[in-house]
Amino acid sequence: MFLRNLPGTTLEDLSAQFDQRLITWGGVSQQITPALEEDTPVIRFGGSDPHEVFVGKDGLASMATFFGIPPKFFARLERDQQQYLLRTQIERADKEVSVFFNDEVGVSEIRKAGEVRVRPHRLVEGLMTVFPAHSPIVDSWSDQNELRIDVIFPEDHELAHQGDLTEGDISRGGVRVIQDRKNNHAPELEKLVWRLVCTNGMEMPDPSLRVSATGATELEIYALFEAEVRRAVDSLEEEIQHFYATREQPLGEDPTGTLRRLAQEQGLPNRQIGRLEDLIPSLEDPSSASLFDLVNLMTNQANNPEIDVRSSTHRNLQRAGGSVVAEHSERCSACHRIV
């Protein structure tokens, strides 16, 4: 079993961490002049009296992406090569742009002018209209490519004490926020269950949770997001009850075969399925194992320190466990096939 410690960060901490008060400059792309060969790389933008701003790793990656240069390739180039390539791409472009920056972090990112852009700290503020400010963070990050926030209710909240209370087996409810920032998609929301005894996280898929940003203003997106957070939280207790109800569903004589069927249905790769099958003998009593045991086997593998928490493998294992729980009441009691 792999155990992991929470980072000790709260929603309030995350709000301060994400709260970058950015200034926005807008204009044509030809008004941007990179000066990357200087001791401190900067860009200058504006007309006759240009503004000069430091450009760091994130800003360079955002600019490279915006002007059609693969950011990983761009990062490997020498400064003079970066200067030449970026200057060439800017000269060829004819775009109205918005540059987001401040004097502390320098250039944060560059986007097409007029795009509605969700601010990470405002999403955290939206979460704090439902979750207490001291709610623990399981995982979090925000860069030009992706935002992720996993938050669970704190110990002093009623949704922090759900599960098998007689056995002291507690799971806390929470939510997972995801946003594809590279493509400027609307934030996504999923329900999250965190089992304390094995520090397993489980993502409970719910296609009805959706923040539609089509034609919406920034303020409207925040309002929609808060409403969906409240709706997700309203059903968390029921989701945790469904999870513990899988204890009453035995696997039968072939737990390995059942695991393979469930894992294949969730789209896990064969290599990962093989690793999970190797763990069947580690169950306390494989012959009397339940669906609950298999779900925990899947989700605990996401805690393997060899698996990056930002990787698709990590999320796929957590989501596979949650999907099995969501479907458990619609399975054949003999072969466990979805009916």
C-alpha positions in Angstrom: 0.0 0.0 0.0 1.2 3.5 -0.9 0.5 6.3 1.6 0.9 10.0 1.0 0.8 13.1 3.1 -1.3 16.1 2.3 0.9 19.1 1.4 -0.5 21.2 4.4 -1.9 23.8 2.0 -5.4 25.2 2.5 -7.8 27.0 0.2 -6.9 30.3 1.8 -3.2 29.6 1.1 -4.0 28.7 -2.5 -6.0 31.9 -3.0 -2.9 34.0 -2.0 -0.6 31.8 -4.1 -2.8 32.2 -7.2 -3.7 35.8 -6.7 -1.5 37.6 -9.3 -2.9 41.0 -9.9 -2.1 41.2 -13.6 -2.1 44.3 -15.9 -3.4 43.7 -19.4 -1.8 45.5 -22.5 -3.6 45.1 -25.8 -2.4 46.0 -29.3 -1.1 44.5 -32.5 1.6 41.8 -32.4 4.1 43.9 -34.4 4.3 46.2 -31.4 6.0 43.5 -29.4 9.8 43.5 -29.4 11.6 40.7 -27.7 15.1 41.3 -26.2 16.1 37.9 -25.1 19.8 38.2 -25.5 20.1 40.7 -22.6 21.3 39.6 -19.2 17.7 39.7 -18.1 15.4 38.7 -21.0 12.6 41.3 -21.5 10.0 42.2 -24.1 8.9 45.7 -25.0 5.5 46.5 -26.2 3.6 49.7 -27.1 4.1 52.6 -29.5 6.5 55.5 -29.2 7.0 55.0 -25.5 7.1 51.1 -25.1 6.7 49.4 -21.7 9.5 47.0 -20.8 8.7 43.8 -18.8 10.8 40.9 -17.7 9.9 37.6 -19.4 10.5 34.4 -17.5 10.1 30.7 -18.3 6.2 30.7 -18.3 6.1 33.9 -20.3 8.5 32.6 -22.9 6.5 29.3 -23.2 3.3 31.2 -23.6 4.8 33.5 -26.3 6.3 30.6 -28.2 3.0 28.7 -28.2 1.1 31.8 -29.3 3.4 32.5 -32.2 3.4 28.9 -33.4 6.7 27.6 -31.9 6.7 24.3 -29.9 7.6 25.5 -26.4 9.7 22.5 -25.5 11.8 22.9 -28.6 12.0 26.7 -28.0 13.3 26.1 -24.4 16.2 24.1 -25.7 17.5 26.9 -28.0 20.2 29.3 -27.1 19.2 32.9 -26.4 20.2 34.2 -29.8 18.3 31.5 -31.5 15.2 32.2 -29.5 15.5 35.9 -30.3 15.8 35.3 -34.0 13.0 32.7 -34.2 10.5 34.6 -32.0 11.3 37.9 -33.8 10.7 36.2 -37.2 7.4 34.7 -36.1 6.2 38.0 -34.7 7.0 39.8 -37.9 5.0 37.3 -39.9 2.0 37.5 -37.6 -0.8 39.9 -37.9 -2.8 39.5 -34.7 -4.5 41.6 -32.1 -3.0 40.4 -28.8 -3.4 40.8 -25.0 -0.3 40.6 -22.8 -0.9 39.8 -19.1 1.9 40.9 -16.8 3.0 42.7 -13.6 6.3 44.0 -12.4 6.8 41.1 -9.9 6.2 38.1 -12.1 6.9 39.8 -15.4 5.0 38.4 -18.4 2.5 35.8 -17.3 1.0 34.9 -20.7 -0.1 36.3 -24.1 -3.4 35.5 -25.7 -5.6 36.5 -28.6 -7.3 39.9 -27.9 -10.9 39.7 -26.7 -10.7 36.2 -25.2 -12.5 35.7 -22.0 -9.9 34.5 -19.5 -10.7 32.8 -16.2 -8.5 33.9 -13.3 -7.3 31.0 -11.1 -7.6 32.9 -7.8 -11.3 33.7 -8.7 -12.0 30.0 -9.0 -10.5 29.5 -5.5 -12.7 32.3 -4.2 -15.6 30.5 -5.8 -14.7 27.3 -3.9 -14.5 29.3 -0.7 -18.2 30.2 -1.0 -18.9 26.5 -0.4 -15.8 25.1 1.4 -14.3 26.7 4.5 -11.1 28.7 3.9 -9.1 26.1 6.0 -10.2 23.2 3.8 -7.1 21.0 2.9 -5.7 20.9 -0.6 -4.7 17.4 -1.9 -3.1 18.6 -5.1 -2.9 21.9 -6.9 -1.0 23.7 -9.7 -1.7 26.4 -12.3 0.5 27.3 -15.3 -0.1 28.4 -18.9 -1.2 24.8 -19.8 -3.3 23.5 -17.0 -5.0 24.3 -13.7 -5.8 21.7 -11.1 -7.3 22.0 -7.6 -8.2 19.0 -5.5 -9.9 20.1 -2.2 -11.6 18.2 0.5 -13.7 19.3 3.5 -11.8 19.9 6.8 -11.9 17.6 9.8 -14.5 19.9 11.6 -17.0 19.6 8.7 -19.8 17.0 8.6 -18.7 15.8 5.2 -15.3 15.0 6.6 -16.9 12.1 8.6 -18.7 9.8 6.2 -18.2 6.1 5.6 -18.1 3.2 8.0 -18.1 5.1 11.3 -18.3 1.9 13.5 -15.0 0.7 12.1 -13.4 4.2 12.0 -13.1 4.0 8.2 -13.6 7.6 7.1 -13.8 9.2 3.7 -13.9 12.9 3.2 -15.8 14.5 0.4 -14.4 17.2 -2.0 -14.2 18.4 -5.5 -11.6 18.4 -8.3 -11.3 21.4 -10.6 -9.6 21.1 -13.9 -9.0 23.7 -16.6 -7.2 23.4 -20.0 -5.7 26.8 -19.9 -3.6 26.2 -23.1 -6.8 26.0 -25.2 -8.7 28.4 -22.8 -11.5 25.9 -22.1 -14.1 26.4 -19.4 -13.2 25.0 -16.0 -14.4 21.4 -15.4 -15.6 20.0 -12.1 -15.7 16.5 -10.7 -16.6 15.0 -7.3 -13.7 13.7 -5.2 -13.7 11.2 -2.4 -10.6 10.9 -0.1 -10.3 7.7 2.1 -8.2 8.5 5.1 -7.0 5.0 6.1 -5.2 4.4 2.8 -5.0 8.1 1.6 -6.7 7.1 -1.7 -8.3 9.7 -3.9 -11.2 8.7 -6.1 -12.8 10.9 -8.8 -16.5 10.3 -9.2 -17.5 11.1 -12.8 -20.8 13.0 -13.2 -21.5 14.2 -16.8 -24.3 16.5 -15.5 -21.7 18.8 -13.8 -20.8 21.3 -16.5 -19.7 24.9 -16.7 -20.8 26.2 -20.0 -18.8 29.2 -21.1 -20.3 29.6 -24.6 -21.2 33.3 -25.0 -20.6 33.9 -21.2 -18.8 36.8 -19.7 -16.0 36.2 -17.1 -18.4 37.1 -14.2 -21.1 34.8 -15.6 -18.6 31.9 -15.7 -17.7 32.4 -12.1 -21.4 32.4 -11.1 -22.0 29.2 -13.1 -18.9 27.6 -11.5 -20.1 28.4 -7.9 -23.5 26.9 -8.7 -22.0 23.7 -10.0 -19.7 23.4 -7.0 -22.8 23.6 -4.7 -24.5 21.0 -6.8 -21.5 18.6 -6.7 -21.3 19.0 -2.9 -25.0 18.2 -2.4 -24.5 14.7 -3.7 -21.2 13.9 -2.0 -22.6 12.0 1.0 -24.6 9.8 -1.4 -21.5 9.1 -3.4 -19.6 8.0 -0.3 -22.4 5.7 0.7 -22.3 4.1 -2.8 -18.6 3.5 -2.3 -19.0 1.7 1.0 -21.9 -0.3 -0.3 -19.5 -2.1 -2.7 -18.3 -4.0 0.3 -21.5 -6.1 0.0 -20.7 -7.1 -3.6 -18.3 -10.2 -3.5 -16.0 -10.9 -6.4 -16.5 -14.6 -6.5 -14.0 -17.3 -7.4 -12.0 -15.3 -10.0 -11.0 -11.9 -8.5 -8.2 -11.6 -11.1 -10.6 -12.1 -14.0 -13.0 -9.6 -12.5 -10.3 -7.0 -12.0 -9.2 -7.4 -15.6 -12.8 -7.0 -16.9 -13.4 -3.9 -14.8 -10.0 -2.3 -15.7 -10.5 -3.0 -19.4 -14.0 -1.4 -19.3 -12.3 1.7 -17.8 -9.8 1.9 -20.6 -6.7 1.2 -18.5 -3.7 0.0 -20.6 -2.7 -3.7 -20.5 0.6 -2.9 -18.7 -1.2 -1.2 -15.9 -3.8 -4.0 -15.7 -1.0 -6.5 -15.4 0.5 -4.6 -12.5 -2.9 -4.5 -10.7 -3.4 -8.2 -11.3 0.0 -8.9 -9.6 -1.4 -7.2 -6.5 -4.4 -9.5 -6.1 -2.5 -11.9 -3.7 -1.7 -8.9 -1.5 -5.4 -8.7 -0.5 -6.1 -9.9 3.0 -8.3 -12.8 1.7 -8.6 -12.8 -2.2 -11.3 -15.6 -2.0 -13.6 -13.3 0.0 -12.7 -10.0 -1.6 -15.3 -7.5 -2.6 -15.7 -4.8 -5.2 -14.6 -2.4 -2.5 -11.2 -4.1 -2.3 -10.7 -3.8 -6.1 -11.7 -0.2 -6.2 -9.1 0.6 -3.4 -6.5 -1.5 -5.2 -6.9 0.7 -8.3 -7.0 4.0 -6.6 -4.1 3.3 -4.2 -1.8 2.6 -7.2 -2.3 6.3 -8.1 -0.2 7.0 -4.9 2.8 5.1 -6.3 5.6 7.7 -6.0 6.8 6.6 -9.5 3.6 8.1 -11.0 3.6 11.8 -11.4 0.4 13.4 -9.9 0.2 15.5 -13.1 0.2 12.5 -15.4 -2.8 11.0 -17.1 -2.0 7.7 -15.4 -2.6 9.1 -12.0 -6.0 10.6 -12.9 -7.0 7.5 -14.9 -6.5 5.2 -11.9 -8.5 7.5 -9.6 -11.2 7.9 -12.2 -11.4 4.2 -12.9 -12.1 3.5 -9.3 -14.9 6.1 -9.2 -16.5 4.9 -12.4 -16.6 1.3 -11.0 -18.4 2.6 -7.9 -20.8 4.6 -10.0 -21.7 1.5 -12.1 -21.7 -1.1 -9.3 -25.5 -1.3 -9.0 -25.9 -2.1 -12.7 -23.6 -5.1 -12.9 -24.3 -8.8 -13.2 -23.7 -10.5 -9.8 -22.1 -13.5 -11.5 -19.7 -12.1 -14.1 -19.7 -8.4 -13.1 -20.4 -7.3 -16.7 -22.3 -4.0 -17.0 -26.0 -4.9 -17.7 
